[in-house]
Amino acid sequence: MLWMTVPYMIGIVVADYWAGSIWPFLLSATAITVACSFFKPSRVAGWAAMLFAIGFTNQTFQIRHTPENDLRNLAGDKPQIVSLTGR
């Protein structure tokens, strides 16, 4: 189980320190997944590379993607006092 989590965690750490684009890693994760399905000898290395790419993609998306109705976009640069009610 450890061999599955380490590449994913390394992908998360790399995404924190390097501002790469999400699309090359997402496409490479898809291509690696397809390639691992067909080539049995390189399956473990391929899955490790795929897990790294998925970890990088997930962290990049979570950090750099802000929805258009996010309060940081609506409030502007000035500090404001607000009251929020959840539903």
N, C-alpha and C positions, 0 to 999 in steps of 0.2 A: 504493500500500500504506500510505502514511503517513496518509491520510485515514481509514483503518480503525483504526489503533492509537491515534491521538490522543484520539478520544472515549472509547475504552475506558479509557485511562490517566487521563483526567479523571474518569471515574466512580469509579475506584479511589481517587484522591486525595480526592474529595468524601466518599466513604464513610469514609475515615480521620478526617476532621474533623467529620463530621455523623452523629449516631446516629439515622438514620431507620429506618423500618420496611422490611422486605424485601419484603412483599407488594405494596404499591402499585407498586414499581419492577418487580417480576417480572411483574405483570399488565400494566403499561404496555409492557414489552418484548414481550410476546406480542401485544398489540393493535397495536403499531407494526409488528411483523413482518407481520401479516395485512394491515394497511392499505398497507404498502409493496408488497405483492404485487399489489394492485389498481390503485393510482394511480401511473402511470409518471412524471409530471412532478415529483413530490416524493419520488422514490425515494432520492436521495442524502441529502437532509436527514433522511428517515425512518430510513435505515440508520444515520446518525450518532447520532440520538436513541436508536435501539435498542441500539447498541453502548455508549453511555453507561449506559443502564439495566442492561444485562447486566454491565458492569464494576462498577457500584455494587452490584448484587445479589450478585455473586460475592464481592467484598471484604467486604460486610456479613455474608454467611453464614460466610466463613472466620474472621472476627474474633470474632463474637458467638455462634457456635454451639459449645457444648461438649457432647460426648456424656455420657450419664449414668454411664458407666463410666470416665470420664477420671480420672487420678490426682489432679488438682486438686480434684475433687469427693469422692473417697474419702479423701484424707489430712486434709482439714480445713484450719484456719488455722495450725496449729502446724507448724514445720519438722520433717521426719523424714528419717532416713537410710534409703534403700532400695536394693535390688539388683534390677536388671531383667534378664531373660533373654528374648531375642527368638526367635521360631520362624517 
